Amino acid sequence: MKTAIVLNCGTPIKRRINADKIICCDGGYNWCDVQPDVLLGDFDSLALPEDTEATIVSHNPHKNASDGELAVYYAREELKSDEAVFYGVLGGRYDHTLCNFAIMKLAADLGMTAKAEEDGLDLYFVKGEFDLPTQKGETISILPFGGNAIVTCSDNLEYPLEDLLLTGADARGLSNVSLGGKVHICVKHGGVLVFRYIKR
């Protein structure tokens, strides 16, 4: 089950939303151009629409989790999703962006594949082995998130990362270049954010 999670980034979603189920987090509804299956949040940034057929999942504003975090748990526990694709990870407040990276990690920790689709960018949170389709010359950045990471292989990149420790205090994985075709990445320890800047 593939579930789209639309976050309240404050700007229109430019990628086509495509999933089996769609969850809009609070004000993310304002930027979603398709009918969601679920509206979830504390609704501090959205007046509930009267004409929606979506399931309403309301939370107390005095909660200990973001709407995006609660949406990840809902996708996994209620919808039994094994794949989460996020929209609106970027474009809002910088602190929200960091929290959005964290909820991508949460999705992966709960056993889902975690991908974000932004304008001109595919973003993944990766643990273990991962295959990434690319075009030659695309910029690929591999950055640790949530702690140090060890990358043991990165096939089909101009600058190979082999048995390399990536820490939050260095930029060794920044701005690599695809040689074309499938890039294969092995993360032995920890997790990484993989940025693929799509060649137009």
N, C-alpha and C positions, 0 to 999 in steps of 0.2 A: 504494500500500500504506500503510495507516494502522496505526501501531504504538503501543500504549499502553506507557508506561514508568512502573512503579509504584515509587516511592521509599520509603525507610524513614523515614517522618515520625514514627512513634511513636504514631499515633492511627488509628482506623478510617477508611477511605476512605468518604466520604458520598455521592459522586457515582457513578452507574452507569458501570462501566468498559465501554467499547464500542469495539472496534477489530478489525482483521483478525488481528493478532498481539499477544500480551501478554508483556512482559518484566517480571519482578519482580527488583528489585535487592536481593539479600541479604535483610535483615529486612523488606523491603517485602512479602514473601510472607505475613507474619503479619497484614497488614492488607488483603490482597487477597481478595475474596469470590468470585472466579471462578478457574477453573483456568488458570494461565499456560502459555504455550508454551515459555518460556525462564526458567530461574533463573540469574542471573548475579551474581558478586561474589567477594569473598574469604572470605565466610561466617564473619565474625567476630561477627555478630549473629543467626545462624540455624544451627541444626543441620539438615543436609540431610534433608528428609523421605524416608522409605523408599518411600512409595507413589506418588510423583509420576511422571507420564509426561512431564514437561517435559524439554527439553534442558538439561543442566547445563553452564554455562560458568564454570569456576573460575579465579580469578586469585590470584597470590601476594599476601599482605597487604602486602608491602614493594613497593608499586607507586607510580607517579607520577601516578595519576589516580584520581578517585572512581569508585565503582561506577556512578553515574548517567552520568558522562562515557563510561565504557566501554560502557554500554548504548546511548548515542546512536550511537557508532561501529558497534556491532553492528547496530543497526536500519538504518543507512544502508548499510553495506558487506556484511553477510550477508543481511539481509532485503530489501534494495533499497527501503527505505521512502522515500516522499516526504512523509509526514506523521507528525509525532510529537505525541502528546497525553500530557501528564504528569499524574500523580496523586501527591499528597503533597509538592508543592513547598513548601507552608507547613506550619506546625504543629510543626516540630521545632526544633533549635537554630538560633539566628539566623545563625551562620556557615554552616550548611548551607543555609539559605534563600538567602543571597547566592550560594553555589556553584550552587544549583539554577537561579537566574536565569541564571548563566553557562552552564550546560549547555543552557538554552533557546536562548541566543544561538548556541552551538555548533551546535545542530541547524539553525538558520536559515543559519548560515555554510556548512553542508554541503549546503544546497539543499533542506531540508525546511521545511514550515510547522511552526511551533512554538506549541503551545497548552497551557495548564494548566487543569484543571478542579478547582476547590476548592469548598468549601461556600459557596454564594451568590456565587461569583466565577468569571468567565472571565478568564484572563490570557493575553496573546499577546506574543510578541516579533516586532516588525514592522520590516522594511526595505522601501523602495519604496512601492507603493500597496496599500491594504488596505481591505476593506469589512467593517464590523462590524454585525450585526443588533442592534437595541436596542429597548427600550420607552421611551416618553416618561418623563422624570424620572429615569432611571437615572444614577448617578454614573459618569463616565468620566474616568480619569486617564491622562495620556500623559507618561511620564517617560523621559529618556534613560538608556541603559545601555551601558557599554563605551566611553564617550567622548561628546563633544558630538553633538547631532543637530539637523538643520534640517528643520522641518515646513513645507511650502509650502501645504498646504490641510487643512482639517478640516471638511468639510461636515456640516451638521445637528447642530452643537453650539452651545450657548448662547453660549459664549465662543470665537470662532473663533481658530485658530492659523494665521496666514498669513505665510509667509516669516519664521518665528520661529526663532531660535537657542535651543535648550534646552541648558543646561549642567548639570553635576553640582552646581553651587553655587547653583541657583535652583529655585523650585517653580512656575514659570509654567504647567506642564501639569497641576497637581494639581486634583482635584475640579471638573472640568467637568461639564456636564449635557446629556444627550441631549434633543433636541427630538422624538424618536420616529422609528422606522423605521431605515433604513440610514445609518450614519455612514461617511463616506468620508475616509480619511486618506492623505496623501501625504508620505512621508519622503524628502527629497532626498539627505540625507547622514546617515550613521550609522544607529543603530537605537534603537528605543524599546520600552519595556514598556507595553502598553495594558491597563489594569485596567477591567473592566466589572463593576460590582456589580449583580447580577441583581435586578430588582424582583420581589418575590414577590406 
